[in-house]
Amino acid sequence: MKHWMLCCKDVSKKISESMDRNLPFHHRMFIRIHLMMCKYCARFKKQLVMLRKLSRLETTSGEDTTPPIVLSMEARERIKKSLKAFS
């Protein structure tokens, strides 16, 4: 009988794949079950989602003439607290 539970290595690959294409239903369910049990893979998925959101904020052309965004100290502290929650 084939083992149906995915290991962390397989789950991380599938999570990465899911960012590029839709996975079959059974793969999504296996991943979801694994994420409920494994905090490390759940953290990995959160990190990938965050990186994806951040990369979409970047401009695609090098000809952007808008000034850089400067964060207030309050915003910096909120970001620090949020990042600490991931670790």
PDB file of N, CA, C and O in Angstrom, chain B, residues numbered from 101:
ATOM      1  N   MET B 101       0.848  -1.186   0.000  1.00  0.00           N
ATOM      2  CA  MET B 101       0.000   0.000   0.000  1.00  0.00           C
ATOM      3  C   MET B 101       0.884   1.236   0.000  1.00  0.00           C
ATOM      4  O   MET B 101       1.819   1.338   0.794  1.00  0.00           O
ATOM      5  N   LYS B 102       0.594   2.153  -0.870  1.00  0.00           N
ATOM      6  CA  LYS B 102       1.379   3.365  -0.989  1.00  0.00           C
ATOM      7  C   LYS B 102       1.030   4.317   0.144  1.00  0.00           C
ATOM      8  O   LYS B 102      -0.134   4.484   0.507  1.00  0.00           O
ATOM      9  N   HIS B 103       2.072   4.939   0.694  1.00  0.00           N
ATOM     10  CA  HIS B 103       1.872   5.891   1.775  1.00  0.00           C
ATOM     11  C   HIS B 103       1.283   7.176   1.194  1.00  0.00           C
ATOM     12  O   HIS B 103       1.865   7.767   0.284  1.00  0.00           O
ATOM     13  N   TRP B 104       0.146   7.608   1.707  1.00  0.00           N
ATOM     14  CA  TRP B 104      -0.559   8.751   1.135  1.00  0.00           C
ATOM     15  C   TRP B 104      -0.143  10.079   1.744  1.00  0.00           C
ATOM     16  O   TRP B 104      -0.438  11.128   1.172  1.00  0.00           O
ATOM     17  N   MET B 105       0.531  10.069   2.883  1.00  0.00           N
ATOM     18  CA  MET B 105       0.921  11.309   3.543  1.00  0.00           C
ATOM     19  C   MET B 105       2.198  11.853   2.917  1.00  0.00           C
ATOM     20  O   MET B 105       3.161  11.109   2.728  1.00  0.00           O
ATOM     21  N   LEU B 106       2.215  13.122   2.598  1.00  0.00           N
ATOM     22  CA  LEU B 106       3.383  13.743   1.990  1.00  0.00           C
ATOM     23  C   LEU B 106       4.386  14.153   3.062  1.00  0.00           C
ATOM     24  O   LEU B 106       3.997  14.538   4.165  1.00  0.00           O
ATOM     25  N   CYS B 107       5.669  14.071   2.742  1.00  0.00           N
ATOM     26  CA  CYS B 107       6.704  14.534   3.664  1.00  0.00           C
ATOM     27  C   CYS B 107       6.929  16.037   3.422  1.00  0.00           C
ATOM     28  O   CYS B 107       6.440  16.597   2.441  1.00  0.00           O
ATOM     29  N   CYS B 108       7.666  16.669   4.321  1.00  0.00           N
ATOM     30  CA  CYS B 108       7.892  18.115   4.235  1.00  0.00           C
ATOM     31  C   CYS B 108       8.545  18.518   2.909  1.00  0.00           C
ATOM     32  O   CYS B 108       8.204  19.549   2.329  1.00  0.00           O
ATOM     33  N   LYS B 109       9.466  17.712   2.447  1.00  0.00           N
ATOM     34  CA  LYS B 109      10.154  18.011   1.179  1.00  0.00           C
ATOM     35  C   LYS B 109       9.149  18.038   0.021  1.00  0.00           C
ATOM     36  O   LYS B 109       9.186  18.941  -0.816  1.00  0.00           O
ATOM     37  N   ASP B 110       8.264  17.058  -0.021  1.00  0.00           N
ATOM     38  CA  ASP B 110       7.246  17.014  -1.078  1.00  0.00           C
ATOM     39  C   ASP B 110       6.255  18.168  -0.948  1.00  0.00           C
ATOM     40  O   ASP B 110       5.851  18.768  -1.944  1.00  0.00           O
ATOM     41  N   VAL B 111       5.872  18.468   0.285  1.00  0.00           N
ATOM     42  CA  VAL B 111       4.911  19.551   0.508  1.00  0.00           C
ATOM     43  C   VAL B 111       5.496  20.887   0.077  1.00  0.00           C
ATOM     44  O   VAL B 111       4.807  21.688  -0.556  1.00  0.00           O
ATOM     45  N   SER B 112       6.759  21.137   0.411  1.00  0.00           N
ATOM     46  CA  SER B 112       7.365  22.408   0.015  1.00  0.00           C
ATOM     47  C   SER B 112       7.423  22.543  -1.506  1.00  0.00           C
ATOM     48  O   SER B 112       7.211  23.632  -2.041  1.00  0.00           O
ATOM     49  N   LYS B 113       7.708  21.449  -2.202  1.00  0.00           N
ATOM     50  CA  LYS B 113       7.708  21.478  -3.673  1.00  0.00           C
ATOM     51  C   LYS B 113       6.306  21.757  -4.210  1.00  0.00           C
ATOM     52  O   LYS B 113       6.129  22.549  -5.136  1.00  0.00           O
ATOM     53  N   LYS B 114       5.306  21.092  -3.611  1.00  0.00           N
ATOM     54  CA  LYS B 114       3.925  21.273  -4.067  1.00  0.00           C
ATOM     55  C   LYS B 114       3.432  22.688  -3.779  1.00  0.00           C
ATOM     56  O   LYS B 114       2.706  23.266  -4.588  1.00  0.00           O
ATOM     57  N   ILE B 115       3.816  23.248  -2.640  1.00  0.00           N
ATOM     58  CA  ILE B 115       3.421  24.623  -2.316  1.00  0.00           C
ATOM     59  C   ILE B 115       4.007  25.571  -3.350  1.00  0.00           C
ATOM     60  O   ILE B 115       3.329  26.475  -3.837  1.00  0.00           O
ATOM     61  N   SER B 116       5.262  25.356  -3.674  1.00  0.00           N
ATOM     62  CA  SER B 116       5.910  26.191  -4.684  1.00  0.00           C
ATOM     63  C   SER B 116       5.223  26.038  -6.040  1.00  0.00           C
ATOM     64  O   SER B 116       4.992  27.028  -6.735  1.00  0.00           O
ATOM     65  N   GLU B 117       4.900  24.818  -6.414  1.00  0.00           N
ATOM     66  CA  GLU B 117       4.179  24.570  -7.669  1.00  0.00           C
ATOM     67  C   GLU B 117       2.826  25.272  -7.680  1.00  0.00           C
ATOM     68  O   GLU B 117       2.395  25.799  -8.706  1.00  0.00           O
ATOM     69  N   SER B 118       2.165  25.272  -6.530  1.00  0.00           N
ATOM     70  CA  SER B 118       0.822  25.852  -6.469  1.00  0.00           C
ATOM     71  C   SER B 118       0.837  27.354  -6.711  1.00  0.00           C
ATOM     72  O   SER B 118      -0.194  27.941  -7.037  1.00  0.00           O
ATOM     73  N   MET B 119       1.996  27.977  -6.555  1.00  0.00           N
ATOM     74  CA  MET B 119       2.110  29.411  -6.845  1.00  0.00           C
ATOM     75  C   MET B 119       2.083  29.672  -8.348  1.00  0.00           C
ATOM     76  O   MET B 119       1.741  30.768  -8.790  1.00  0.00           O
ATOM     77  N   ASP B 120       2.449  28.651  -9.130  1.00  0.00           N
ATOM     78  CA  ASP B 120       2.522  28.805 -10.582  1.00  0.00           C
ATOM     79  C   ASP B 120       1.324  28.233 -11.324  1.00  0.00           C
ATOM     80  O   ASP B 120       0.965  28.707 -12.402  1.00  0.00           O
ATOM     81  N   ARG B 121       0.708  27.210 -10.740  1.00  0.00           N
ATOM     82  CA  ARG B 121      -0.421  26.572 -11.428  1.00  0.00           C
ATOM     83  C   ARG B 121      -1.370  25.959 -10.406  1.00  0.00           C
ATOM     84  O   ARG B 121      -1.026  25.800  -9.235  1.00  0.00           O
ATOM     85  N   ASN B 122      -2.556  25.621 -10.864  1.00  0.00           N
ATOM     86  CA  ASN B 122      -3.526  24.953 -10.002  1.00  0.00           C
ATOM     87  C   ASN B 122      -3.171  23.486  -9.878  1.00  0.00           C
ATOM     88  O   ASN B 122      -2.896  22.808 -10.868  1.00  0.00           O
ATOM     89  N   LEU B 123      -3.180  23.011  -8.647  1.00  0.00           N
ATOM     90  CA  LEU B 123      -2.896  21.598  -8.393  1.00  0.00           C
ATOM     91  C   LEU B 123      -4.192  20.804  -8.376  1.00  0.00           C
ATOM     92  O   LEU B 123      -5.263  21.362  -8.136  1.00  0.00           O
ATOM     93  N   PRO B 124      -4.099  19.510  -8.630  1.00  0.00           N
ATOM     94  CA  PRO B 124      -5.296  18.664  -8.528  1.00  0.00           C
ATOM     95  C   PRO B 124      -5.853  18.701  -7.100  1.00  0.00           C
ATOM     96  O   PRO B 124      -5.129  18.967  -6.140  1.00  0.00           O
ATOM     97  N   PHE B 125      -7.132  18.432  -6.989  1.00  0.00           N
ATOM     98  CA  PHE B 125      -7.825  18.511  -5.704  1.00  0.00           C
ATOM     99  C   PHE B 125      -7.157  17.659  -4.632  1.00  0.00           C
ATOM    100  O   PHE B 125      -6.961  18.126  -3.509  1.00  0.00           O
ATOM    101  N   HIS B 126      -6.805  16.420  -4.959  1.00  0.00           N
ATOM    102  CA  HIS B 126      -6.221  15.540  -3.947  1.00  0.00           C
ATOM    103  C   HIS B 126      -4.871  16.052  -3.443  1.00  0.00           C
ATOM    104  O   HIS B 126      -4.538  15.858  -2.274  1.00  0.00           O
ATOM    105  N   HIS B 127      -4.097  16.699  -4.302  1.00  0.00           N
ATOM    106  CA  HIS B 127      -2.834  17.289  -3.861  1.00  0.00           C
ATOM    107  C   HIS B 127      -3.101  18.440  -2.899  1.00  0.00           C
ATOM    108  O   HIS B 127      -2.446  18.558  -1.863  1.00  0.00           O
ATOM    109  N   ARG B 128      -4.065  19.286  -3.245  1.00  0.00           N
ATOM    110  CA  ARG B 128      -4.406  20.406  -2.365  1.00  0.00           C
ATOM    111  C   ARG B 128      -4.866  19.915  -1.001  1.00  0.00           C
ATOM    112  O   ARG B 128      -4.534  20.519   0.020  1.00  0.00           O
ATOM    113  N   MET B 129      -5.625  18.829  -0.974  1.00  0.00           N
ATOM    114  CA  MET B 129      -6.108  18.294   0.298  1.00  0.00           C
ATOM    115  C   MET B 129      -4.957  17.705   1.124  1.00  0.00           C
ATOM    116  O   MET B 129      -4.896  17.920   2.335  1.00  0.00           O
ATOM    117  N   PHE B 130      -4.059  16.974   0.490  1.00  0.00           N
ATOM    118  CA  PHE B 130      -2.906  16.421   1.202  1.00  0.00           C
ATOM    119  C   PHE B 130      -2.052  17.546   1.790  1.00  0.00           C
ATOM    120  O   PHE B 130      -1.577  17.452   2.921  1.00  0.00           O
ATOM    121  N   ILE B 131      -1.866  18.601   1.014  1.00  0.00           N
ATOM    122  CA  ILE B 131      -1.094  19.750   1.496  1.00  0.00           C
ATOM    123  C   ILE B 131      -1.799  20.397   2.683  1.00  0.00           C
ATOM    124  O   ILE B 131      -1.167  20.704   3.694  1.00  0.00           O
ATOM    125  N   ARG B 132      -3.091  20.601   2.561  1.00  0.00           N
ATOM    126  CA  ARG B 132      -3.856  21.236   3.637  1.00  0.00           C
ATOM    127  C   ARG B 132      -3.784  20.418   4.926  1.00  0.00           C
ATOM    128  O   ARG B 132      -3.629  20.981   6.010  1.00  0.00           O
ATOM    129  N   ILE B 133      -3.893  19.115   4.815  1.00  0.00           N
ATOM    130  CA  ILE B 133      -3.795  18.245   5.992  1.00  0.00           C
ATOM    131  C   ILE B 133      -2.400  18.357   6.610  1.00  0.00           C
ATOM    132  O   ILE B 133      -2.259  18.469   7.827  1.00  0.00           O
ATOM    133  N   HIS B 134      -1.385  18.325   5.769  1.00  0.00           N
ATOM    134  CA  HIS B 134      -0.014  18.424   6.265  1.00  0.00           C
ATOM    135  C   HIS B 134       0.210  19.767   6.965  1.00  0.00           C
ATOM    136  O   HIS B 134       0.848  19.818   8.016  1.00  0.00           O
ATOM    137  N   LEU B 135      -0.313  20.858   6.385  1.00  0.00           N
ATOM    138  CA  LEU B 135      -0.119  22.187   6.967  1.00  0.00           C
ATOM    139  C   LEU B 135      -0.789  22.317   8.325  1.00  0.00           C
ATOM    140  O   LEU B 135      -0.335  23.094   9.166  1.00  0.00           O
ATOM    141  N   MET B 136      -1.858  21.572   8.550  1.00  0.00           N
ATOM    142  CA  MET B 136      -2.516  21.601   9.854  1.00  0.00           C
ATOM    143  C   MET B 136      -1.642  20.947  10.923  1.00  0.00           C
ATOM    144  O   MET B 136      -1.760  21.268  12.106  1.00  0.00           O
ATOM    145  N   MET B 137      -0.775  20.041  10.511  1.00  0.00           N
ATOM    146  CA  MET B 137       0.051  19.306  11.465  1.00  0.00           C
ATOM    147  C   MET B 137       1.490  19.821  11.567  1.00  0.00           C
ATOM    148  O   MET B 137       2.163  19.578  12.569  1.00  0.00           O
ATOM    149  N   CYS B 138       1.958  20.522  10.549  1.00  0.00           N
ATOM    150  CA  CYS B 138       3.370  20.912  10.489  1.00  0.00           C
ATOM    151  C   CYS B 138       3.514  22.427  10.471  1.00  0.00           C
ATOM    152  O   CYS B 138       3.212  23.073   9.467  1.00  0.00           O
ATOM    153  N   LYS B 139       3.974  22.993  11.581  1.00  0.00           N
ATOM    154  CA  LYS B 139       4.103  24.444  11.667  1.00  0.00           C
ATOM    155  C   LYS B 139       5.212  24.970  10.759  1.00  0.00           C
ATOM    156  O   LYS B 139       5.164  26.123  10.330  1.00  0.00           O
ATOM    157  N   TYR B 140       6.203  24.142  10.464  1.00  0.00           N
ATOM    158  CA  TYR B 140       7.316  24.590   9.630  1.00  0.00           C
ATOM    159  C   TYR B 140       6.892  24.766   8.172  1.00  0.00           C
ATOM    160  O   TYR B 140       7.278  25.737   7.522  1.00  0.00           O
ATOM    161  N   CYS B 141       6.114  23.842   7.672  1.00  0.00           N
ATOM    162  CA  CYS B 141       5.612  23.966   6.301  1.00  0.00           C
ATOM    163  C   CYS B 141       4.576  25.095   6.204  1.00  0.00           C
ATOM    164  O   CYS B 141       4.510  25.802   5.198  1.00  0.00           O
ATOM    165  N   ALA B 142       3.779  25.253   7.251  1.00  0.00           N
ATOM    166  CA  ALA B 142       2.817  26.355   7.266  1.00  0.00           C
ATOM    167  C   ALA B 142       3.551  27.687   7.241  1.00  0.00           C
ATOM    168  O   ALA B 142       3.130  28.619   6.555  1.00  0.00           O
ATOM    169  N   ARG B 143       4.647  27.779   7.985  1.00  0.00           N
ATOM    170  CA  ARG B 143       5.459  28.995   7.986  1.00  0.00           C
ATOM    171  C   ARG B 143       6.086  29.222   6.613  1.00  0.00           C
ATOM    172  O   ARG B 143       6.150  30.355   6.136  1.00  0.00           O
ATOM    173  N   PHE B 144       6.547  28.147   5.984  1.00  0.00           N
ATOM    174  CA  PHE B 144       7.133  28.246   4.646  1.00  0.00           C
ATOM    175  C   PHE B 144       6.110  28.805   3.655  1.00  0.00           C
ATOM    176  O   PHE B 144       6.435  29.667   2.838  1.00  0.00           O
ATOM    177  N   LYS B 145       4.875  28.309   3.735  1.00  0.00           N
ATOM    178  CA  LYS B 145       3.837  28.796   2.826  1.00  0.00           C
ATOM    179  C   LYS B 145       3.560  30.282   3.065  1.00  0.00           C
ATOM    180  O   LYS B 145       3.415  31.043   2.108  1.00  0.00           O
ATOM    181  N   LYS B 146       3.486  30.699   4.328  1.00  0.00           N
ATOM    182  CA  LYS B 146       3.266  32.114   4.637  1.00  0.00           C
ATOM    183  C   LYS B 146       4.393  32.970   4.068  1.00  0.00           C
ATOM    184  O   LYS B 146       4.150  34.057   3.544  1.00  0.00           O
ATOM    185  N   GLN B 147       5.617  32.477   4.172  1.00  0.00           N
ATOM    186  CA  GLN B 147       6.757  33.217   3.651  1.00  0.00           C
ATOM    187  C   GLN B 147       6.691  33.344   2.130  1.00  0.00           C
ATOM    188  O   GLN B 147       6.986  34.407   1.583  1.00  0.00           O
ATOM    189  N   LEU B 148       6.309  32.273   1.451  1.00  0.00           N
ATOM    190  CA  LEU B 148       6.183  32.338  -0.015  1.00  0.00           C
ATOM    191  C   LEU B 148       5.093  33.314  -0.437  1.00  0.00           C
ATOM    192  O   LEU B 148       5.263  34.076  -1.389  1.00  0.00           O
ATOM    193  N   VAL B 149       3.972  33.284   0.279  1.00  0.00           N
ATOM    194  CA  VAL B 149       2.876  34.209  -0.033  1.00  0.00           C
ATOM    195  C   VAL B 149       3.335  35.648   0.173  1.00  0.00           C
ATOM    196  O   VAL B 149       3.042  36.523  -0.641  1.00  0.00           O
ATOM    197  N   MET B 150       4.062  35.891   1.278  1.00  0.00           N
ATOM    198  CA  MET B 150       4.549  37.236   1.540  1.00  0.00           C
ATOM    199  C   MET B 150       5.538  37.681   0.461  1.00  0.00           C
ATOM    200  O   MET B 150       5.470  38.817  -0.007  1.00  0.00           O
ATOM    201  N   LEU B 151       6.451  36.800   0.064  1.00  0.00           N
ATOM    202  CA  LEU B 151       7.408  37.136  -0.995  1.00  0.00           C
ATOM    203  C   LEU B 151       6.706  37.437  -2.309  1.00  0.00           C
ATOM    204  O   LEU B 151       7.104  38.337  -3.048  1.00  0.00           O
ATOM    205  N   ARG B 152       5.660  36.675  -2.589  1.00  0.00           N
ATOM    206  CA  ARG B 152       4.909  36.901  -3.816  1.00  0.00           C
ATOM    207  C   ARG B 152       4.253  38.282  -3.816  1.00  0.00           C
ATOM    208  O   ARG B 152       4.290  39.004  -4.812  1.00  0.00           O
ATOM    209  N   LYS B 153       3.653  38.631  -2.677  1.00  0.00           N
ATOM    210  CA  LYS B 153       3.021  39.950  -2.560  1.00  0.00           C
ATOM    211  C   LYS B 153       4.053  41.060  -2.686  1.00  0.00           C
ATOM    212  O   LYS B 153       3.813  42.062  -3.360  1.00  0.00           O
ATOM    213  N   LEU B 154       5.199  40.885  -2.041  1.00  0.00           N
ATOM    214  CA  LEU B 154       6.248  41.903  -2.101  1.00  0.00           C
ATOM    215  C   LEU B 154       6.829  42.036  -3.503  1.00  0.00           C
ATOM    216  O   LEU B 154       7.128  43.143  -3.950  1.00  0.00           O
ATOM    217  N   SER B 155       6.987  40.928  -4.190  1.00  0.00           N
ATOM    218  CA  SER B 155       7.548  40.994  -5.537  1.00  0.00           C
ATOM    219  C   SER B 155       6.599  41.684  -6.510  1.00  0.00           C
ATOM    220  O   SER B 155       7.038  42.299  -7.482  1.00  0.00           O
ATOM    221  N   ARG B 156       5.310  41.583  -6.250  1.00  0.00           N
ATOM    222  CA  ARG B 156       4.345  42.265  -7.114  1.00  0.00           C
ATOM    223  C   ARG B 156       4.356  43.770  -6.898  1.00  0.00           C
ATOM    224  O   ARG B 156       3.911  44.528  -7.760  1.00  0.00           O
ATOM    225  N   LEU B 157       4.861  44.204  -5.753  1.00  0.00           N
ATOM    226  CA  LEU B 157       4.964  45.633  -5.485  1.00  0.00           C
ATOM    227  C   LEU B 157       6.123  46.271  -6.241  1.00  0.00           C
ATOM    228  O   LEU B 157       6.111  47.471  -6.515  1.00  0.00           O
ATOM    229  N   GLU B 158       7.118  45.463  -6.574  1.00  0.00           N
ATOM    230  CA  GLU B 158       8.270  45.973  -7.300  1.00  0.00           C
ATOM    231  C   GLU B 158       7.854  46.402  -8.703  1.00  0.00           C
ATOM    232  O   GLU B 158       6.971  45.802  -9.317  1.00  0.00           O
ATOM    233  N   THR B 159       8.494  47.430  -9.186  1.00  0.00           N
ATOM    234  CA  THR B 159       8.206  47.872 -10.553  1.00  0.00           C
ATOM    235  C   THR B 159       8.906  46.951 -11.541  1.00  0.00           C
ATOM    236  O   THR B 159       9.966  46.400 -11.245  1.00  0.00           O
ATOM    237  N   THR B 160       8.319  46.790 -12.692  1.00  0.00           N
ATOM    238  CA  THR B 160       8.901  45.910 -13.699  1.00  0.00           C
ATOM    239  C   THR B 160       9.872  46.649 -14.610  1.00  0.00           C
ATOM    240  O   THR B 160      10.708  46.018 -15.257  1.00  0.00           O
ATOM    241  N   SER B 161       9.778  47.951 -14.672  1.00  0.00           N
ATOM    242  CA  SER B 161      10.706  48.701 -15.526  1.00  0.00           C
ATOM    243  C   SER B 161      11.691  49.466 -14.665  1.00  0.00           C
ATOM    244  O   SER B 161      11.363  49.893 -13.558  1.00  0.00           O
ATOM    245  N   GLY B 162      12.882  49.635 -15.172  1.00  0.00           N
ATOM    246  CA  GLY B 162      13.909  50.370 -14.448  1.00  0.00           C
ATOM    247  C   GLY B 162      13.777  51.867 -14.620  1.00  0.00           C
ATOM    248  O   GLY B 162      14.602  52.613 -14.092  1.00  0.00           O
ATOM    249  N   GLU B 163      12.773  52.331 -15.336  1.00  0.00           N
ATOM    250  CA  GLU B 163      12.618  53.740 -15.643  1.00  0.00           C
ATOM    251  C   GLU B 163      11.690  54.457 -14.674  1.00  0.00           C
ATOM    252  O   GLU B 163      11.179  55.531 -14.991  1.00  0.00           O
ATOM    253  N   ASP B 164      11.466  53.888 -13.512  1.00  0.00           N
ATOM    254  CA  ASP B 164      10.570  54.476 -12.529  1.00  0.00           C
ATOM    255  C   ASP B 164      11.225  55.719 -11.930  1.00  0.00           C
ATOM    256  O   ASP B 164      12.339  55.647 -11.411  1.00  0.00           O
ATOM    257  N   THR B 165      10.537  56.853 -12.001  1.00  0.00           N
ATOM    258  CA  THR B 165      11.088  58.109 -11.502  1.00  0.00           C
ATOM    259  C   THR B 165      10.429  58.552 -10.204  1.00  0.00           C
ATOM    260  O   THR B 165      10.704  59.650  -9.720  1.00  0.00           O
ATOM    261  N   THR B 166       9.573  57.726  -9.636  1.00  0.00           N
ATOM    262  CA  THR B 166       8.939  58.097  -8.374  1.00  0.00           C
ATOM    263  C   THR B 166       9.956  57.987  -7.247  1.00  0.00           C
ATOM    264  O   THR B 166      10.812  57.103  -7.265  1.00  0.00           O
ATOM    265  N   PRO B 167       9.865  58.884  -6.264  1.00  0.00           N
ATOM    266  CA  PRO B 167      10.823  58.826  -5.160  1.00  0.00           C
ATOM    267  C   PRO B 167      10.598  57.576  -4.310  1.00  0.00           C
ATOM    268  O   PRO B 167       9.480  57.064  -4.251  1.00  0.00           O
ATOM    269  N   PRO B 168      11.638  57.086  -3.658  1.00  0.00           N
ATOM    270  CA  PRO B 168      11.488  55.894  -2.822  1.00  0.00           C
ATOM    271  C   PRO B 168      10.541  56.159  -1.657  1.00  0.00           C
ATOM    272  O   PRO B 168      10.435  57.283  -1.166  1.00  0.00           O
ATOM    273  N   ILE B 169       9.864  55.114  -1.231  1.00  0.00           N
ATOM    274  CA  ILE B 169       8.917  55.234  -0.128  1.00  0.00           C
ATOM    275  C   ILE B 169       9.697  55.170   1.176  1.00  0.00           C
ATOM    276  O   ILE B 169      10.502  54.264   1.390  1.00  0.00           O
ATOM    277  N   VAL B 170       9.446  56.150   2.048  1.00  0.00           N
ATOM    278  CA  VAL B 170      10.107  56.191   3.346  1.00  0.00           C
ATOM    279  C   VAL B 170       9.065  55.821   4.401  1.00  0.00           C
ATOM    280  O   VAL B 170       7.998  56.430   4.469  1.00  0.00           O
ATOM    281  N   LEU B 171       9.379  54.825   5.216  1.00  0.00           N
ATOM    282  CA  LEU B 171       8.442  54.372   6.234  1.00  0.00           C
ATOM    283  C   LEU B 171       8.619  55.162   7.524  1.00  0.00           C
ATOM    284  O   LEU B 171       9.732  55.520   7.910  1.00  0.00           O
ATOM    285  N   SER B 172       7.511  55.420   8.170  1.00  0.00           N
ATOM    286  CA  SER B 172       7.571  56.063   9.480  1.00  0.00           C
ATOM    287  C   SER B 172       8.090  55.065  10.498  1.00  0.00           C
ATOM    288  O   SER B 172       8.104  53.861  10.240  1.00  0.00           O
ATOM    289  N   MET B 173       8.516  55.557  11.649  1.00  0.00           N
ATOM    290  CA  MET B 173       9.012  54.671  12.709  1.00  0.00           C
ATOM    291  C   MET B 173       7.901  53.742  13.189  1.00  0.00           C
ATOM    292  O   MET B 173       8.163  52.587  13.526  1.00  0.00           O
ATOM    293  N   GLU B 174       6.663  54.235  13.222  1.00  0.00           N
ATOM    294  CA  GLU B 174       5.529  53.393  13.629  1.00  0.00           C
ATOM    295  C   GLU B 174       5.363  52.215  12.673  1.00  0.00           C
ATOM    296  O   GLU B 174       5.177  51.077  13.102  1.00  0.00           O
ATOM    297  N   ALA B 175       5.430  52.498  11.387  1.00  0.00           N
ATOM    298  CA  ALA B 175       5.285  51.441  10.382  1.00  0.00           C
ATOM    299  C   ALA B 175       6.419  50.436  10.496  1.00  0.00           C
ATOM    300  O   ALA B 175       6.195  49.231  10.376  1.00  0.00           O
ATOM    301  N   ARG B 176       7.631  50.918  10.726  1.00  0.00           N
ATOM    302  CA  ARG B 176       8.773  50.014  10.874  1.00  0.00           C
ATOM    303  C   ARG B 176       8.586  49.082  12.068  1.00  0.00           C
ATOM    304  O   ARG B 176       8.885  47.890  11.989  1.00  0.00           O
ATOM    305  N   GLU B 177       8.089  49.634  13.171  1.00  0.00           N
ATOM    306  CA  GLU B 177       7.869  48.815  14.372  1.00  0.00           C
ATOM    307  C   GLU B 177       6.782  47.769  14.133  1.00  0.00           C
ATOM    308  O   GLU B 177       6.908  46.631  14.585  1.00  0.00           O
ATOM    309  N   ARG B 178       5.706  48.150  13.420  1.00  0.00           N
ATOM    310  CA  ARG B 178       4.648  47.189  13.104  1.00  0.00           C
ATOM    311  C   ARG B 178       5.193  46.052  12.251  1.00  0.00           C
ATOM    312  O   ARG B 178       4.842  44.891  12.461  1.00  0.00           O
ATOM    313  N   ILE B 179       6.048  46.381  11.291  1.00  0.00           N
ATOM    314  CA  ILE B 179       6.642  45.363  10.419  1.00  0.00           C
ATOM    315  C   ILE B 179       7.540  44.441  11.239  1.00  0.00           C
ATOM    316  O   ILE B 179       7.502  43.223  11.064  1.00  0.00           O
ATOM    317  N   LYS B 180       8.344  45.013  12.130  1.00  0.00           N
ATOM    318  CA  LYS B 180       9.213  44.194  12.982  1.00  0.00           C
ATOM    319  C   LYS B 180       8.394  43.220  13.818  1.00  0.00           C
ATOM    320  O   LYS B 180       8.747  42.046  13.930  1.00  0.00           O
ATOM    321  N   LYS B 181       7.305  43.702  14.402  1.00  0.00           N
ATOM    322  CA  LYS B 181       6.451  42.842  15.222  1.00  0.00           C
ATOM    323  C   LYS B 181       5.827  41.737  14.377  1.00  0.00           C
ATOM    324  O   LYS B 181       5.742  40.588  14.812  1.00  0.00           O
ATOM    325  N   SER B 182       5.394  42.083  13.178  1.00  0.00           N
ATOM    326  CA  SER B 182       4.796  41.074  12.293  1.00  0.00           C
ATOM    327  C   SER B 182       5.810  40.011  11.901  1.00  0.00           C
ATOM    328  O   SER B 182       5.484  38.824  11.867  1.00  0.00           O
ATOM    329  N   LEU B 183       7.033  40.425  11.605  1.00  0.00           N
ATOM    330  CA  LEU B 183       8.056  39.466  11.228  1.00  0.00           C
ATOM    331  C   LEU B 183       8.446  38.572  12.397  1.00  0.00           C
ATOM    332  O   LEU B 183       8.751  37.395  12.203  1.00  0.00           O
ATOM    333  N   LYS B 184       8.439  39.115  13.602  1.00  0.00           N
ATOM    334  CA  LYS B 184       8.743  38.298  14.771  1.00  0.00           C
ATOM    335  C   LYS B 184       7.660  37.242  14.988  1.00  0.00           C
ATOM    336  O   LYS B 184       7.940  36.161  15.507  1.00  0.00           O
ATOM    337  N   ALA B 185       6.431  37.551  14.592  1.00  0.00           N
ATOM    338  CA  ALA B 185       5.342  36.588  14.744  1.00  0.00           C
ATOM    339  C   ALA B 185       5.564  35.372  13.849  1.00  0.00           C
ATOM    340  O   ALA B 185       5.079  34.285  14.166  1.00  0.00           O
ATOM    341  N   PHE B 186       6.291  35.531  12.729  1.00  0.00           N
ATOM    342  CA  PHE B 186       6.572  34.413  11.831  1.00  0.00           C
ATOM    343  C   PHE B 186       7.620  33.472  12.391  1.00  0.00           C
ATOM    344  O   PHE B 186       7.645  32.291  12.044  1.00  0.00           O
ATOM    345  N   SER B 187       8.487  33.985  13.255  1.00  0.00           N
ATOM    346  CA  SER B 187       9.574  33.117  13.750  1.00  0.00           C
ATOM    347  C   SER B 187       9.235  32.393  15.027  1.00  0.00           C
ATOM    348  O   SER B 187      10.056  31.637  15.546  1.00  0.00           O
TER     349      SER B 187
END
